[in-house]
Amino acid sequence: MRVSKRATGALAVGMAAALVATGCSSSEGGGGEAGATKDGAITIHGVQPENPLVPANTTETGGGKIIDSLWTGLVEYPNNGGAPQNALADSIETKDSKVFTIKIKKGTKFHDGTEVKAKNFVDAWNWAAYSPNGAANGSFFADIQGYGDVATEDPDGDGPQKAPTPKVDKMSGLKVVDDQTFEVTLSAPTAVFPTKLGYSAFMPLPDVFFTQKPEEFGKKPIGNGPVKLVSWEDNVSIKLTRFDDYNLRDKLKIKDVTVKLYQSEDAAYADLLGDNLDFMETIPTSALAGEKYKTDLGDRAMSTVTPSTAFIAFPIYDKRFQNPKLRKAVSLAINRQEISDKIFFGTRKPADSWANPLTPGAPAGNCSVCKFDPTQAKQLLQEAGGFQGEMVFYYNADSSHKDWMEAVAQQVKTNLGINARAEGMPTFAVFRQKINAHKMTGLYRAAWQQDYPDIENWVNPLYVKGGSSNDGLYSNSEVDAGAKAASGAPSLEASHQQFAEVLKKVDADVPTIPIYFYGQQSGHSEKIKKLELNNVGELDLSSVEL
């Protein structure tokens, strides 16, 4: 649920949206050994990851931000929001947007010293797609020919029957050509496929991964990125250090990074003010009033916008929330402008579309239930047969969500007469574990930080049956069919138009509720002389100078 980084630079584009050789190396972009110092350390804010750190099984930002630094993929997304460019890929070529020949740069290494080869991608992708492995991001490989042979579905959802064991464990659409080359054949032409390849689901895995249990590997992960893991103490810290054998263009200028795992953003902010924390990505709401954070931090305060949206999600597997009229009523009862003004002091924009407007292909203003209309909300609630009992709005209490979630619950209570309240769960990890287990008993806070810059990423993972982040188990066969057709459109323009039509069907069902578009206020310590944020607001470690 987030984007990889990385550096800015030129992109040479081939036909059919293929990414081709850029000729970049460690000597370009200022990332070479000459620009690196031999010491220097920073401490940055983080939260406990939900799961051990396996790229294809990480769908949340707590672990995702670590993975984005531990690994480097085939392509990367420039900090300035520009078009994807090659990273580990030397070239990605296609004549028809169906068969792709991918060549990787020679001589790059994993943190255990072994060379990154084409087979490390093919083996990793096959492992992730093979449904018995249970990788949360397995559905990202649905474009590849043979995916249906390795991924089987539970015939009765979460019922007593189990999904049948697939007949094979490798996709027919993946073929190793040589150590630096592999071929990918898709089920249908998919113009956006090269854009997706910077997302962490598509990262390579070292040979040693396949000799261990995934959870064992994930506690001591071995990646191929600019930093490697030193240690991980649950709920305390994750320690990283520069990988000196890294030879791509975003090598670190500092040596060590400690990710301190906080249970309170206010506590983290106090450490930032006391120069005990060097970077905090999101300033707590308590410091936004009157732009207090600007007074506190001076020129160390930063403000930007990111392609991220806050939602309220429904557990549609709970029969109480299966009537779309009820879901529409809740959405129409929420005054998004009031939340933006009174809780976030104008630093967040009320959401009015299903895909964030900063995303390529995203249509603006297409959320018909994002307006505030308590009269229509009451009528729809009546038509839905009302709501019996308590409606609880859940959130993770280790980040600044209490104020706005309580405001949402109060608005629903006032405008619909429902007995509504907000309740915090202690940590993000605990919160996400209950969501992934499909055991939520009320509505809950959600957010989507795009994994790659295309509208497809705002539909397939969220609203298609079996999507990696379709946490509420929403299902609409028309949405599934429309999304499949849009994904296989021959051009990005045609794909974007078709996805816009799919979102009209999503709008009619309201499986989630868009609340606000993120604005991001960040801060850093006096120790840091220079830094850059990537295109989703995360700290680009390779940019940090002390």
N, C-alpha and C positions, 0 to 999 in steps of 0.2 A: 504494500500500500504506500509506495513511495517511489522516487526516481533515483537511479544511480547518479553519480556526478557527471561531468568532470571539467576538464580544462577547456579554454577557448582555443580556437585554431581554425585552419582552413579545412574544407571538405570538398573533395572532388567527387562529383556525382555522375554516375553512369546512367544508361537508359533504364526505364522502368523502375525508377527510384532506387536502384542498386547503389550500395556504398562501395566505392572502389579505392584502390591504393592511394594513400595520402603521402606516403614517404616520410611520415613523422618518426622521430626517434627521440631518445633521451636528450639529445643535444638541442632539440627544438623546444620552445615554450618555457625556457628557463628552468627546467626540472632536472638538469644533469647534476653530476657530482660537484661541479664547480659552484653551484648555487646552494649546496647543502652545508649546514653547520654540523659540527661533531657533537654538539650537546644542545640543551634547551628542552624544556618540558612544559606542557600545559595540562590543565585540568578542565574538563568540560562537563556540562550537565547531561544526564541521561536517566533512563528508567530501566528497571529490570526487564529484560526480554522475556517474552511469553514462553518461548521454547529454546532448546539448544540450537546453536547457530548453524543450520543447514539451509543454504540459499533457497532451495525449492520448497522448503517447509516453513518459510518465514513470511508472514503477510502483514505484520504490524511494524510500526516505526521504531519501537524500542530496540528490537533486534535488527531491523532493517538498516538503521544508520550504521551499526557496527559492520554488518555484512558489506555495505557499500564501500567501506574502507578496506576490508580484508580481501575483497575480490576486485578484479578488473574483468569486464566482459568484452565481447566482440566490438560493440560500439559504445559510445558515451554521449551524454547530453550536455552541451556547453552551458556554462554558468549564465550566459547572457540570454538563454532561451532559444538560441539558434537551432538550426537543423542538426540532427544526429551526425556524428562523425566516427570514423573508424578509431578503435582503441587497440585491442589485441588482434583484430582482423587486419590482414594486409589488404584483402580485397573481398568484396561480396558481389558476385556477378550473376546476372540472370538475363535471359532473353524473353521470358514469358511471365515473370512473376510467379511461376509455379516451381521450377527447378532452380535452385540456388547453389552455386559453387562457392564455398567459403575457404579462403586461404588465411592461415594465421601466421603471425610473425614468428620467426625462428629464434630460439635461444631464450625465451622468457621462462621463468621458473615459478614453481610453487614454493611455499615457505619451507618445505622439507628438502629443497634442493633438486627435486626431480623436474624435468622439463615439461612444460605444458604442450600437449600434443592434441591433434585433432580427435583422437579416441577419447580424450578426457571430456570433451564436449558431448560426443555421441553417447558415451556411457552414462554421463550425468543426466542427459535428457531422457534416455530410456528408463533410467531408474526413477526419475520424477514422474514420468507418464504412466508407469506400471502401477495400476490402482491398488494392488495389495500392499504396496509400500506406504500408502496413506499420505503422500506429499500434498500439502495444502494447495500448492501452486500447480498441481498436475494438469489442470485444465488449460493452462497456457500453451500446452503442446497439441491442443486439439486441431490446429491447422495442418499438422504433419500427417502425411499418408501413413495409414496403419495405426493411428491412435486408437481407433475403435476396437482394434484387436488386442490392445494391451490394457485398456481401461474399461471395466465393466461396472454397471450400476446396480445398487441395491434395488431389487424389484419392488419393495414396498417402503421406500424411504428409510426411516429409522426403525422400521418394524422388525419382526422376529427373523425374517429371512435375510440371508447374507448374499452379497453380490457373488456371482459365480467367478471362479478363478479363470483369468484370461488364458486363452490357448497358447499364447506366445508372450514373451517378455521383452521383445524388441520391436520397434516400429520399422515397417518396411521402407519408410521414406528417409531413413538415415543410412548413410554409407560412408565408411572411411576410405578415402582414396590413397592417401599416404600420410606421413607423420604431420604434415602441415596442411593437409587439405581434406575436407569432407563435403559431401553433397547432401542437400536437403530437398526432398520432393514433397510438395504440399498436396493436399487433396484437391485443391482448386487454386487458381491464381489469387494471390493475396498481396496487394500492393504495399500494405503497411508492415509486412513481415520483417523487413530489415530494421524498421524503427523500433520494434519490440525487443531487439536483441541486446539492449543495454540493461534490461530489467534483470534483477538478481535470479529469477527462476532459470535463466539461461546461462548461468555461470558454469565453468568447468569444475570438475571434482578430481582430486589426485587419486592415484591408484589405491592408496592406503584407505581411502573412504570405504571401498568395497570389501575390506577385510575386517571392518568393525561394525558394531551396531550404530545406526545413525545418531542416536542420542549420546553415545560415547564420543563420537567424532565431534558433535556439535558443542560439547563442553570444552574441547581443545581443538577448535577448527584450524584447518590448514588451507589457506587461500592462496591467491596469486597477486594480491593487491599491494599497494604501497606501504601498508603496515601489517604486522603480524601480531598474533595474540601472545601475551606474556602470562596473564593469569586472569581468572574470573572468580570473584567472591560474591555469591548471590546477595543481592540487595545492598551491596557495599560498593564495589567498583569492578570495572573491567580495565585491565592495563594493556596497552598496545605499545609497540615500538617500531621504529622505521625498519623496513625490509631493505637492507643495503644492496641486495642483488636485484632489486627491481630496476628494470631498464627501459621503462616507458616514460612518457614526458611529464608525468605528474609526481615525481619523486619528492618526498618531504624535505623541507629545509630545517625542520626541528627533529628531535630524536624520539621523545617519549610523549605519549598521550594517556592520561587517566580519565576514563569516563566514570564519573561519580554517580552512583545510582540513588537518586533522591526519592523520598516518599512525599515531599511537599515542595511545590514551586516557590512558596514564600521563603522556606528555609534556603533554597538554592539562591534566591535573589539576595538574601542577607549575606550569603557567602560572596556573591558577586560584588556587592557594595564594599565588603571587607577585604577585597582582593584575594579571597581564598578560592575563587572560581574564575577561570579565565574566559569562558564563553557560555552564554545562556541563550538558547535559540528563541525561546518564547517568554517574554516578560509577563509575570502574573497580572491578572486583572486589577489587583489591589494597587498596582503602581501606575495604572493607566489614567486614573482620574486627574484632571488638571495637568496631564502630561508630566506627572511626577517623575517618571523614569528619566525624562530628558533633564530635569533639574538634578536628579541624583547622579546621572552618568555623564552629562555634558556631551562632548564629542565622541564619547564611547557608546552612545545610543545609536541604534540603527533601526530603520523602518523600511519595509518593502511589502510587496504583494506576491502571493504564490498561487499556483493552480491547485488550490485545496478548498474543499467545501465541508462544512459541518452539517451533519444530518441528525435526525432522530429516526431510529430504526424500529420496525415492528417484528416481534417474533411470530411470524405468520403461521408457524406450526402450532401456536396456541389458538384454539377455536374462537376465543373472545375477540381476536383481532383479524379474523378472516373476511369480514365484510368491508369491501372497499369504501362504502359510504361512511362507515365509522372512521376509517383512516383519513378520508377527505375532511370529515368534520373536525378532527383533531388538528389537521394542518391549517384549516381556515380559521381556527380559533386562536392561532398564534400570531401575535403582533411583532413581526420581525424588526420593524423599524424601531420600536420601543426598546427591544433588546439591544440593538446596535447602539442606540443613543445612551441608554441608561446603564447598561452593563459594560459595554466596550467603548463608550465615549467616542463613537464614530470611527473607531479603528477597524471595524468589521462592516462589510456591506451586506444588507439583507439579500438573501439568495432569491433569484427569480427564474432560475433555469436548472435543468437536471445535470448538465455537464458544465464544469467551470468555464466561464467565458474566455479564460486565458488559453484554453486548449484548442489546438487546430481542429476545425470542423464542428466546433460546438455552437449550436444555435442559441441565440440570446432570447431571454424572456419566454421560454416555452413551458414554464411550470404554472399551470392554470390554478393550482391550489396553493400557491405561495403568497397570494394576496391575503389580507386580513378582512374577513367578512363573517363576523359572529352571527349575523342573522341567518345566512345560508348554512353556517356550521350547525346551528341549532336545528334547522329543518332536516339536514342530512342525518344528524344524530337520531332524531325522531323516526325517520324513515328506516334507519338501521335497527330500530327496536331498543334504542338506549344502550346504556352500559351499566352492568350491575357490579357492585363491589368497588374495590380500590384500584385506581390506575396509578402504578408506580413508574416513575421515570428514573432509571439507573444511570450512574456515571462513575468513573474512577476518581477517587478522592485525592490521588497523588499529583493531580494537575489542576489548573484553575477552571473547573467546570461547574462548581457548586452554585455560583451566583446565577449563571444563565440557565442552568437546568431547573433551579428552583423557580426562576421567572417563568419558564415554559409551563411548569406544572401549575403554578398559580393562575396563569392565563387560561389554561384549560379548565381549571376549577371554577374560575369566575365566569367565563364565557359559555361553558357548557353545563355547569352544575354537576360535574363529575367529581367524586371524591379523589382528587389527584394530589400527589406529593412526590418529591424527589428524594432519592436515597443514594448515598455514596458507597462504593465498594472500596476496600482499603488500597489496593494497588492495581495498576494497569494489567499486570500479568494475571492476577486473580480474575479480574473483570473479563479479560479476553478468553480465559480458559472456560468460563461459564458460557460465554457467547458461542464459542466453538463446539461446546458440548450440547448446544441447542437446549439449554436449561434455563433460559431467561423467562421470568414470569411477568415481565412488564416491558414497556418501551425502554430504549437505551440510547445513550449517546454514541454516535459513530462519526467517522470522518473519512474522507477519501483524498489522499494525496497521490496524484497520478503516478503510475509506474513508468509510462512512456507517453510522449506528447502526441496523442491522437484520441479523437472522440471514442474510438472503439474501446479504449481502456475505461471509459465511464459507463459502458453497457455490459460487455461480456462477463467480466468478473463479478459484477454487482447484481445483474438482473436475469442472466441466462441460467437455466436449471443446471446445477452442478458447478456454477462459477466459483472460483476460488474464494471470493468474499461475499457470496450470496448467503450471508449468515442467517437471515430470517427464513430461508427455504422458500422464497417466492418462486412461483412457477406459472408461466403463461406460454402455451405452445405457439401462439402467434408471435410473441416476443422472441422465442427461441429460433423460429424459422426465419424471421426477419433479420435477426442478428447474424445468423449463419450466411444468409444471402449477402448482407452488407459486408461481412468479413471477406467474402470471396469476390467482391466487385472488382472489375478489371482495372480500375483507377481509383486514386484517393478521392477525387471529386465525387465519383459515383458512390463510393463507400460512405462518404460523409453525408450525402443526400439520403441514402437509405437508412443510416443510423438515426438521422433526424426523424424519419418516419417511425422507426422503432420506439423512440422516446415519446412519441405521441401516445402509444399504447401503454407505456410505463406510466405516463401522466394520468391516464384513465384509471389505473389500478392503485397508485400511490403506495408502493411497497415500502418506501421510506419517505422522509420529509426533509427536503433541503431547508436549512435554517439561515446560514450566513456563509459568505465567501471570506476566506481568511485574509486578514492583513497581519503582517508579522512584525512585532517589535522585539528586537534583540539587543544584547549588550555584551561588551567584552571588558577585560581588565586593562589596567595601564601597562601591563607587561607586553601586550600585543601591539606591534607597530602597524601591521598590515594583515588583512584577511579578506576573503571573498566568500559569499554565500553561493551555493549552487542554485539551479533554477527552481528548486522547491524549498529554498530557504535553509538548507542544511549547511553546516560549516564545511568548506572545502579545505581539508587538512593540508593539502599540498600548497595552498596559498599563504599559509600562516608564516609570518616573520615576526621575530621578537625584538 
